[in-house]
């Protein structure tokens, strides 16, 4: 999901509910502009965990525009 930070929580819930119907192997949180902080990442991850079956892997693809890619990747 490109620019995951741009989704409201309601938009994210709706999108993930639709994705779950396709039974994907994995869904990736993409920090397209490198603007996510830890709170944003945890909030988005929580929605994915709630709406996706346990068999679906959750991945994180950060960009390092604000030098947050490494600390965020280490935090999850």
MOPAC internal coordinates of N, CA, C and O (Angstrom, degrees):
PM7 1SCF
backbone

  N    0.0000 0     0.00 0     0.00 0    0    0    0
  C    1.4427 1     0.00 0     0.00 0    1    0    0
  C    1.5276 1   107.78 1     0.00 0    2    1    0
  O    1.2310 1   121.22 1   -74.89 1    3    2    1
  N    1.3142 1   115.27 1   105.11 1    3    2    1
  C    1.4583 1   120.54 1  -178.38 1    5    3    2
  C    1.5206 1   110.18 1   -66.82 1    6    5    3
  O    1.2310 1   120.95 1   -38.65 1    7    6    5
  N    1.3273 1   115.78 1   141.35 1    7    6    5
  C    1.4638 1   123.33 1  -179.09 1    9    7    6
  C    1.5253 1   111.77 1    52.79 1   10    9    7
  O    1.2310 1   120.74 1  -127.75 1   11   10    9
  N    1.3038 1   116.18 1    52.25 1   11   10    9
  C    1.4636 1   121.54 1   179.91 1   13   11   10
  C    1.5211 1   111.28 1   -56.21 1   14   13   11
  O    1.2310 1   119.99 1   147.97 1   15   14   13
  N    1.3291 1   117.63 1   -32.03 1   15   14   13
  C    1.4671 1   120.85 1   179.25 1   17   15   14
  C    1.5218 1   111.65 1   -63.77 1   18   17   15
  O    1.2310 1   119.80 1   156.91 1   19   18   17
  N    1.3234 1   117.98 1   -23.09 1   19   18   17
  C    1.4506 1   121.66 1  -179.05 1   21   19   18
  C    1.5178 1   114.75 1   -79.48 1   22   21   19
  O    1.2310 1   120.21 1   169.69 1   23   22   21
  N    1.3292 1   117.21 1   -10.31 1   23   22   21
  C    1.4632 1   121.00 1   179.13 1   25   23   22
  C    1.5258 1   109.71 1   -80.73 1   26   25   23
  O    1.2310 1   120.54 1   -43.64 1   27   26   25
  N    1.3225 1   116.58 1   136.36 1   27   26   25
  C    1.4659 1   118.44 1   167.41 1   29   27   26
  C    1.5302 1   106.16 1   -72.15 1   30   29   27
  O    1.2310 1   120.00 1   -14.51 1   31   30   29
  N    1.3031 1   117.61 1   165.49 1   31   30   29
  C    1.4633 1   119.48 1   179.07 1   33   31   30
  C    1.5234 1   111.14 1   -63.41 1   34   33   31
  O    1.2310 1   120.16 1   143.41 1   35   34   33
  N    1.3254 1   117.29 1   -36.59 1   35   34   33
  C    1.4696 1   119.66 1   177.58 1   37   35   34
  C    1.5276 1   110.85 1   -65.77 1   38   37   35
  O    1.2310 1   119.98 1   137.42 1   39   38   37
  N    1.3333 1   117.64 1   -42.58 1   39   38   37
  C    1.4608 1   121.06 1   177.79 1   41   39   38
  C    1.5218 1   110.75 1   -63.03 1   42   41   39
  O    1.2310 1   121.06 1   139.41 1   43   42   41
  N    1.3255 1   115.59 1   -40.59 1   43   42   41
  C    1.4610 1   120.10 1  -179.84 1   45   43   42
  C    1.5295 1   110.37 1   -65.37 1   46   45   43
  O    1.2310 1   120.07 1   135.75 1   47   46   45
  N    1.3082 1   117.47 1   -44.25 1   47   46   45
  C    1.4753 1   120.92 1   177.99 1   49   47   46
  C    1.5248 1   110.80 1   -58.45 1   50   49   47
  O    1.2310 1   120.60 1   133.68 1   51   50   49
  N    1.3304 1   116.46 1   -46.32 1   51   50   49
  C    1.4646 1   120.91 1  -179.57 1   53   51   50
  C    1.5307 1   110.80 1   -63.08 1   54   53   51
  O    1.2310 1   120.35 1   135.33 1   55   54   53
  N    1.3073 1   116.93 1   -44.67 1   55   54   53
  C    1.4635 1   121.31 1  -178.93 1   57   55   54
  C    1.5242 1   111.19 1   -64.85 1   58   57   55
  O    1.2310 1   120.61 1   134.75 1   59   58   57
  N    1.3192 1   116.43 1   -45.25 1   59   58   57
  C    1.4644 1   120.44 1  -178.20 1   61   59   58
  C    1.5271 1   110.73 1   -67.91 1   62   61   59
  O    1.2310 1   119.89 1   144.22 1   63   62   61
  N    1.3128 1   117.82 1   -35.78 1   63   62   61
  C    1.4690 1   120.66 1   176.54 1   65   63   62
  C    1.5293 1   110.06 1   -61.62 1   66   65   63
  O    1.2310 1   120.11 1   139.90 1   67   66   65
  N    1.3201 1   117.40 1   -40.10 1   67   66   65
  C    1.4696 1   121.22 1   176.99 1   69   67   66
  C    1.5311 1   110.75 1   -69.03 1   70   69   67
  O    1.2310 1   120.26 1   137.72 1   71   70   69
  N    1.3178 1   117.11 1   -42.28 1   71   70   69
  C    1.4703 1   120.70 1   178.47 1   73   71   70
  C    1.5225 1   111.01 1   -60.21 1   74   73   71
  O    1.2310 1   120.64 1   140.48 1   75   74   73
  N    1.3115 1   116.39 1   -39.52 1   75   74   73
  C    1.4676 1   120.52 1  -177.93 1   77   75   74
  C    1.5193 1   111.70 1   -59.48 1   78   77   75
  O    1.2310 1   120.26 1   148.14 1   79   78   77
  N    1.3247 1   117.10 1   -31.86 1   79   78   77
  C    1.4673 1   121.15 1   179.50 1   81   79   78
  C    1.5259 1   111.73 1   -63.68 1   82   81   79
  O    1.2310 1   120.54 1   152.09 1   83   82   81
  N    1.3329 1   116.56 1   -27.91 1   83   82   81
  C    1.4702 1   121.54 1  -179.22 1   85   83   82
  C    1.5295 1   111.99 1   -82.24 1   86   85   83
  O    1.2310 1   120.50 1   173.44 1   87   86   85
  N    1.3250 1   116.66 1    -6.56 1   87   86   85
  C    1.4662 1   122.48 1  -179.83 1   89   87   86
  C    1.5366 1   112.22 1    50.83 1   90   89   87
  O    1.2310 1   120.65 1  -120.70 1   91   90   89
  N    1.3325 1   116.36 1    59.30 1   91   90   89
  C    1.4658 1   119.04 1  -178.84 1   93   91   90
  C    1.5206 1   111.38 1   -72.17 1   94   93   91
  O    1.2310 1   121.02 1   -19.13 1   95   94   93
  N    1.3203 1   115.66 1   160.87 1   95   94   93
  C    1.4598 1   120.61 1   174.09 1   97   95   94
  C    1.5245 1   109.45 1   -72.52 1   98   97   95
  O    1.2310 1   121.01 1   139.87 1   99   98   97
  N    1.3460 1   115.68 1   -40.13 1   99   98   97
  C    1.4638 1   120.72 1  -176.74 1  101   99   98
  C    1.5236 1   110.20 1  -151.97 1  102  101   99
  O    1.2310 1   121.07 1   -22.50 1  103  102  101
  N    1.3247 1   115.55 1   157.50 1  103  102  101
  C    1.4577 1   123.38 1   172.73 1  105  103  102
  C    1.5230 1   106.17 1  -129.82 1  106  105  103
  O    1.2310 1   121.10 1   -44.27 1  107  106  105
  N    1.3274 1   115.51 1   135.73 1  107  106  105
  C    1.4656 1   120.26 1  -176.66 1  109  107  106
  C    1.5193 1   111.30 1  -110.58 1  110  109  107
  O    1.2310 1   120.91 1   -49.58 1  111  110  109
  N    1.3153 1   115.87 1   130.42 1  111  110  109
  C    1.4559 1   122.44 1   170.05 1  113  111  110
  C    1.5256 1   105.67 1   -83.73 1  114  113  111
  O    1.2310 1   120.40 1   -59.27 1  115  114  113
  N    1.3385 1   116.84 1   120.73 1  115  114  113
  C    1.4634 1   120.74 1  -177.61 1  117  115  114
  C    1.5252 1   109.32 1  -113.29 1  118  117  115
  O    1.2310 1   121.11 1   -61.03 1  119  118  117
  N    1.3184 1   115.49 1   118.97 1  119  118  117
  C    1.4647 1   121.43 1   176.25 1  121  119  118
  C    1.5279 1   107.38 1   -91.64 1  122  121  119
  O    1.2310 1   120.92 1  -104.68 1  123  122  121
  N    1.3216 1   115.85 1    75.32 1  123  122  121
  C    1.4589 1   123.61 1  -171.10 1  125  123  122
  C    1.5204 1   113.08 1   -53.75 1  126  125  123
  O    1.2310 1   119.92 1   137.51 1  127  126  125
  N    1.3115 1   117.76 1   -42.49 1  127  126  125
  C    1.4605 1   120.62 1  -175.57 1  129  127  126
  C    1.5267 1   112.73 1  -102.76 1  130  129  127
  O    1.2310 1   120.17 1  -173.71 1  131  130  129
  N    1.3222 1   117.28 1     6.29 1  131  130  129
  C    1.4595 1   120.62 1   178.76 1  133  131  130
  C    1.5114 1   112.73 1    63.83 1  134  133  131
  O    1.2310 1   120.27 1  -145.14 1  135  134  133
  N    1.3286 1   117.09 1    34.86 1  135  134  133
  C    1.4629 1   120.45 1  -174.14 1  137  135  134
  C    1.5252 1   114.17 1  -110.78 1  138  137  135
  O    1.2310 1   120.02 1  -178.43 1  139  138  137
  N    1.3343 1   117.57 1     1.57 1  139  138  137
  C    1.4616 1   119.54 1  -178.26 1  141  139  138
  C    1.5259 1   111.13 1   -76.69 1  142  141  139
  O    1.2310 1   121.57 1   -34.61 1  143  142  141
  N    1.3291 1   114.61 1   145.39 1  143  142  141
  C    1.4594 1   119.41 1   169.93 1  145  143  142
  C    1.5264 1   107.31 1  -110.22 1  146  145  143
  O    1.2310 1   120.19 1    -1.04 1  147  146  145
  N    1.3084 1   117.24 1   178.96 1  147  146  145
  C    1.4630 1   120.34 1  -175.72 1  149  147  146
  C    1.5205 1   111.78 1   -60.89 1  150  149  147
  O    1.2310 1   119.98 1   138.67 1  151  150  149
  N    1.3098 1   117.64 1   -41.33 1  151  150  149
  C    1.4694 1   120.81 1   179.55 1  153  151  150
  C    1.5280 1   110.93 1   -60.18 1  154  153  151
  O    1.2310 1   120.38 1   136.27 1  155  154  153
  N    1.3391 1   116.89 1   -43.73 1  155  154  153
  C    1.4723 1   120.69 1   177.84 1  157  155  154
  C    1.5222 1   110.87 1   -59.91 1  158  157  155
  O    1.2310 1   120.86 1   132.62 1  159  158  157
  N    1.3219 1   115.96 1   -47.38 1  159  158  157
  C    1.4582 1   121.01 1  -177.13 1  161  159  158
  C    1.5285 1   111.36 1   -62.77 1  162  161  159
  O    1.2310 1   120.50 1   134.68 1  163  162  161
  N    1.3148 1   116.64 1   -45.32 1  163  162  161
  C    1.4594 1   119.87 1   179.97 1  165  163  162
  C    1.5253 1   111.66 1   -65.43 1  166  165  163
  O    1.2310 1   120.33 1   142.36 1  167  166  165
  N    1.3265 1   116.98 1   -37.64 1  167  166  165
  C    1.4593 1   121.78 1   178.41 1  169  167  166
  C    1.5289 1   110.81 1   -63.13 1  170  169  167
  O    1.2310 1   120.56 1   134.47 1  171  170  169
  N    1.3310 1   116.53 1   -45.53 1  171  170  169
  C    1.4651 1   120.86 1  -179.92 1  173  171  170
  C    1.5317 1   110.46 1   -67.79 1  174  173  171
  O    1.2310 1   120.51 1   138.96 1  175  174  173
  N    1.3143 1   116.64 1   -41.04 1  175  174  173
  C    1.4593 1   121.18 1   179.67 1  177  175  174
  C    1.5282 1   110.83 1   -62.81 1  178  177  175
  O    1.2310 1   120.84 1   141.01 1  179  178  177
  N    1.3131 1   115.99 1   -38.99 1  179  178  177
  C    1.4699 1   120.83 1   179.21 1  181  179  178
  C    1.5319 1   110.89 1   -60.98 1  182  181  179
  O    1.2310 1   120.45 1   138.07 1  183  182  181
  N    1.3351 1   116.75 1   -41.93 1  183  182  181
  C    1.4714 1   120.59 1   178.33 1  185  183  182
  C    1.5248 1   110.07 1   -63.68 1  186  185  183
  O    1.2310 1   120.39 1   134.56 1  187  186  185
  N    1.3294 1   116.85 1   -45.44 1  187  186  185
  C    1.4594 1   119.47 1   179.40 1  189  187  186
  C    1.5194 1   111.15 1   -61.14 1  190  189  187
  O    1.2310 1   120.15 1   136.73 1  191  190  189
  N    1.3121 1   117.32 1   -43.27 1  191  190  189
  C    1.4664 1   120.71 1   178.49 1  193  191  190
  C    1.5281 1   111.66 1   -62.63 1  194  193  191
  O    1.2310 1   120.58 1   146.20 1  195  194  193
  N    1.3095 1   116.49 1   -33.80 1  195  194  193
  C    1.4674 1   121.08 1  -178.64 1  197  195  194
  C    1.5370 1   112.08 1   -73.60 1  198  197  195
  O    1.2310 1   120.35 1   142.05 1  199  198  197
  N    1.3224 1   116.94 1   -37.95 1  199  198  197
  C    1.4603 1   120.43 1  -171.13 1  201  199  198
  C    1.5230 1   115.08 1  -101.94 1  202  201  199
  O    1.2310 1   119.74 1   166.60 1  203  202  201
  N    1.3155 1   118.10 1   -13.40 1  203  202  201
  C    1.4623 1   120.23 1   179.42 1  205  203  202
  C    1.5184 1   110.68 1  -101.08 1  206  205  203
  O    1.2310 1   119.82 1   -32.64 1  207  206  205
  N    1.3171 1   117.94 1   147.36 1  207  206  205
  C    1.4643 1   120.19 1   174.69 1  209  207  206
  C    1.5300 1   109.89 1   -62.59 1  210  209  207
  O    1.2310 1   119.74 1   -27.81 1  211  210  209
  N    1.3156 1   118.11 1   152.19 1  211  210  209
  C    1.4676 1   121.43 1  -178.70 1  213  211  210
  C    1.5339 1   113.71 1   -58.22 1  214  213  211
  O    1.2310 1   120.24 1   157.12 1  215  214  213
  N    1.3207 1   117.15 1   -22.88 1  215  214  213
  C    1.4687 1   120.17 1  -178.71 1  217  215  214
  C    1.5339 1   112.88 1   -74.26 1  218  217  215
  O    1.2310 1   119.86 1   163.37 1  219  218  217
  N    1.3324 1   117.88 1   -16.63 1  219  218  217
  C    1.4652 1   121.16 1  -178.33 1  221  219  218
  C    1.5296 1   109.11 1   -83.12 1  222  221  219
  O    1.2310 1   121.34 1   -55.21 1  223  222  221
  N    1.3204 1   115.03 1   124.79 1  223  222  221
  C    1.4635 1   120.98 1   178.19 1  225  223  222
  C    1.5230 1   109.42 1   -76.26 1  226  225  223
  O    1.2310 1   120.54 1   -32.94 1  227  226  225
  N    1.3217 1   116.57 1   147.06 1  227  226  225
  C    1.4587 1   121.99 1   175.47 1  229  227  226
  C    1.5201 1   107.47 1  -114.28 1  230  229  227
  O    1.2310 1   121.21 1   -55.53 1  231  230  229
  N    1.3300 1   115.29 1   124.47 1  231  230  229
  C    1.4591 1   121.12 1  -179.82 1  233  231  230
  C    1.5282 1   109.33 1  -113.77 1  234  233  231
  O    1.2310 1   121.05 1   -16.92 1  235  234  233
  N    1.3218 1   115.59 1   163.08 1  235  234  233
  C    1.4631 1   121.76 1   179.63 1  237  235  234
  C    1.5191 1   108.41 1  -131.52 1  238  237  235
  O    1.2310 1   120.70 1   -54.82 1  239  238  237
  N    1.3332 1   116.27 1   125.18 1  239  238  237
  C    1.4604 1   122.22 1   178.95 1  241  239  238
  C    1.5293 1   107.77 1  -118.97 1  242  241  239
  O    1.2310 1   120.09 1   -85.15 1  243  242  241
  N    1.3334 1   117.43 1    94.85 1  243  242  241
  C    1.4654 1   119.59 1  -178.14 1  245  243  242
  C    1.5293 1   112.29 1   -88.74 1  246  245  243
  O    1.2310 1   121.09 1   -23.49 1  247  246  245
  N    1.3005 1   115.52 1   156.51 1  247  246  245
  C    1.4596 1   122.72 1   166.84 1  249  247  246
  C    1.5192 1   105.45 1  -116.30 1  250  249  247
  O    1.2310 1   120.46 1   -26.70 1  251  250  249
  N    1.3010 1   116.72 1   153.30 1  251  250  249
  C    1.4592 1   120.55 1  -167.22 1  253  251  250
  C    1.5268 1   113.42 1  -106.43 1  254  253  251
  O    1.2310 1   119.40 1  -148.54 1  255  254  253
  N    1.3170 1   118.76 1    31.46 1  255  254  253
  C    1.4603 1   122.29 1  -177.22 1  257  255  254
  C    1.5231 1   112.90 1   -58.40 1  258  257  255
  O    1.2310 1   120.05 1   144.15 1  259  258  257
  N    1.3161 1   117.52 1   -35.85 1  259  258  257
  C    1.4673 1   121.51 1  -178.61 1  261  259  258
  C    1.5303 1   111.00 1  -111.72 1  262  261  259
  O    1.2310 1   120.95 1  -159.38 1  263  262  261
  N    1.3257 1   115.79 1    20.62 1  263  262  261
  C    1.4687 1   122.38 1   178.72 1  265  263  262
  C    1.5331 1   112.56 1    59.12 1  266  265  263
  O    1.2310 1   120.71 1  -147.43 1  267  266  265
  N    1.3381 1   116.25 1    32.57 1  267  266  265
  C    1.4633 1   120.61 1  -179.26 1  269  267  266
  C    1.5205 1   112.91 1  -106.65 1  270  269  267
  O    1.2310 1   119.19 1   174.02 1  271  270  269
  N    1.3261 1   119.15 1    -5.98 1  271  270  269
  C    1.4668 1   121.40 1  -174.34 1  273  271  270
  C    1.5297 1   111.47 1   -59.21 1  274  273  271
  O    1.2310 1   120.12 1   129.45 1  275  274  273
  N    1.3064 1   117.39 1   -50.55 1  275  274  273
  C    1.4629 1   120.23 1  -176.94 1  277  275  274
  C    1.5330 1   111.66 1   -66.13 1  278  277  275
  O    1.2310 1   119.13 1   129.96 1  279  278  277
  N    1.3451 1   119.26 1   -50.04 1  279  278  277
  C    1.4696 1   117.51 1  -179.95 1  281  279  278
  C    1.5258 1   113.16 1   -61.72 1  282  281  279
  O    1.2310 1   119.82 1   143.59 1  283  282  281
  N    1.3334 1   117.95 1   -36.41 1  283  282  281
  C    1.4619 1   119.48 1   178.72 1  285  283  282
  C    1.5141 1   111.43 1   -67.69 1  286  285  283
  O    1.2310 1   120.58 1   137.51 1  287  286  285
  N    1.3198 1   116.49 1   -42.49 1  287  286  285
  C    1.4661 1   119.94 1   179.60 1  289  287  286
  C    1.5219 1   110.81 1   -63.37 1  290  289  287
  O    1.2310 1   119.97 1   145.23 1  291  290  289
  N    1.3046 1   117.66 1   -34.77 1  291  290  289
  C    1.4556 1   121.92 1   178.94 1  293  291  290
  C    1.5256 1   112.97 1   -73.50 1  294  293  291
  O    1.2310 1   120.69 1   158.45 1  295  294  293
  N    1.3377 1   116.28 1   -21.55 1  295  294  293
  C    1.4554 1   120.96 1  -175.44 1  297  295  294
  C    1.5131 1   114.41 1   -84.34 1  298  297  295
  O    1.2310 1   120.26 1   160.13 1  299  298  297
  N    1.3335 1   117.10 1   -19.87 1  299  298  297
  C    1.4634 1   117.88 1  -176.22 1  301  299  298
  C    1.5047 1   111.71 1  -103.79 1  302  301  299
  O    1.2310 1   120.10 1   180.00 1  303  302  301

